[in-house]
Amino acid sequence: MKIRAKILFIVVPLLMLAVTMVGGVSYLLAVNAVNKLAVGSLNFKAEEVISYAEGQWNLVVDNNMVGNLLMEAAAKDAVENFAYGILRSSTEAIFALDEGANTDMTAGNIVVSPEEAVALIESTQIEQERFFFMRIGGIERVVYTMPFSPFGWQVFVTEERGQFYGPVEQIFRTSAFILIGTLIIGVLFLLMMSGYITMPIENVVSVMKRIIEENDLAKTVPIYYKDEVGQLSYTFNTMLKNLDIAYKEIKNYAFDAAVARRSERKIRNVFQLYVPANVIDEIFDNPERMLIGTNREIAILFSDIRSFTTISEKMRPDELVNSLNRYFNIMVNIIMDRDGIVDKYIGDAIMAIFGAVVEHENDALSSVLAGIEMSEALNEFNKMQIQAGAPEFRIGIGINYGIVTVGNIGCERKMNYTVIGDSVNLASRLEGLTKMYKEPLLFSESIYEKIKGEIPCRTIDRVAVKGKTLGVPILTARRKITPAEQEAWQFHEDAVALYYERQFKESLAVFEKVRMLLPNDLASDRYIERCRRYIHEPPPGNWDGVEIMHEK
């Protein structure tokens, strides 16, 4: 909405309100005055008629003529003649209705229809003396009524409404004309004055549009008045001058920034092949923290191709590289889809971390699901290998969850974003144990505590990896298991609990149930062999069931 329209929108209603209030108040005052005049005039005549009628009735009473129809008719005629005598206009009238709504006396030029008579009598049943308006004989009239019981009359004194209220209505019409004329003159005046006021502002807008269209900050606004609007134009011209200077500097900065952004994009594109994108973002945002490490709880995954040296000897170098690239592409996509980060490639091995840069809702579960999906995806990969006449790959995956140091490790000339700590070493050792236990996936108890109840898990053993004296449970998991596997795995967990309580006979009996459900189950076979050995040769008193690993 333009400023002119806003001025009109604000001022015109105020003007209308003021004139309407003046006209309305004048009209109401005039109506009130006329009401008093009409009531006084009609009331006076009604009282005169009633007073004269009382005199005539007293004559009838004094002469003992009550009930004499001729004398009463003569008295009524006298009242009618008196009523004619007090009429002052041809539109004025006085009449009386009896209790049956019949016209018993009429003075003046008026004809009351039976319907109107009934309505008049009904209107006086609640209040017999009152002032009101009513249409009689097709004409709007002012009526004042009073009762006269000796004759059984309801006397009505009436005058045409226009005789009293014509001047008031003329005042109202005149006020309406004044209102319309005032509004027209006011709107024209407002249009003229608003144009006078808004012309400099419109010039500012016009100059701004030309500046935008022509990209020329050298334009200025003419100054018409030495007031606040003129000060606005002067300030606008000063602002344009300073903006022109700033714009030239901004263009230079923008050019330098564009060159810097292009260089940054090139750096990002190159280094994203080696370092995760969110790590690069952190380095660019906080370069001073590049050498500062933090301690965090994360999941660490190690994956390694079994007998890779033997595989490489059977393939040409180019075929080996192609197979490895396809393998890494599949595995890395799975890891990244599960919000993991590939920390590094160690030959044919992959080290991935979950929750190092950004912590997610359940990084431990994501790491295990990634490991399961990697094992599943390997089957499809091997189908392509067989079709190409290339050897199949077999992998082992170890996962651990624990506190590590996360950061850019190295020096200013050469750094690597990675994690270090004992939890990393345990994950690597678990990956190595997959060879011995012939399981594609092994993880630690710390992982199990985070994922239990989410997917089916099973205890494989309790071991002390190389370089450690304390034993840790190692487990495996599947995405889904059959009903038979579910029953067998539950038996397996019950049997394992009995085993570590040194109840070897009971444990053996339960493991035999597992074997019946899963005939070729290596995990239960391993425990069965140990149970039988310990039944014949019980372990020492300090036995805790931990298997000491002497190899990685």
Buried (B, 14 or more C-beta within 10 A) or exposed (E): EEEBEEBBEEBBEEBBEEBBEBBEEBBEEBBEEBBEEBBEBBBEBBBBBBEBBEEBBEEBEEEEBEEEEEBBEBBBEBBBEBBEEBBEEEBBBBBBBBEEBEBBBBBBEBEBEEEBBBBBBEBBEEEEBEBEEBEBBEEEBBBBBBBBEBBEBBBBBBBBBBBBBEEBBEBBEEBBEEBEEBBEEBBEEBEEEBEEBBEBBEBBEEBBEEBEEEEEBEBBBEBEBEEEBBEBBBEBBEEBEEEBEEBEEEEEEEEEEEEEEEEEEEEBEEBEEEBBEEBBEBBEEEEEEBEEBEEBBBBBBBBBBBEBEEBBEEBEEEBBEBBBEBBBEBBBEBBBEBBBBBBEEEEBBBBBBBBBBEEBEBBBBBBBBBBBBBBEBBEEBBEEBEEEEBBEBBBBBBBBBBBBBBBBBEEEEEBEBBBEBEBBBBBBBBBBBBBBBEBBBBBBBBBBEBBEEEBBBBBBBBBBBBEBEEBBBBBBBBEEBEEEBEBBBBBBBBBBEBBBEBBBEBBBEBBBBBBEBBEEBEBBBBBBEBBBEBEEEEEEEEEEBBBEBEEE
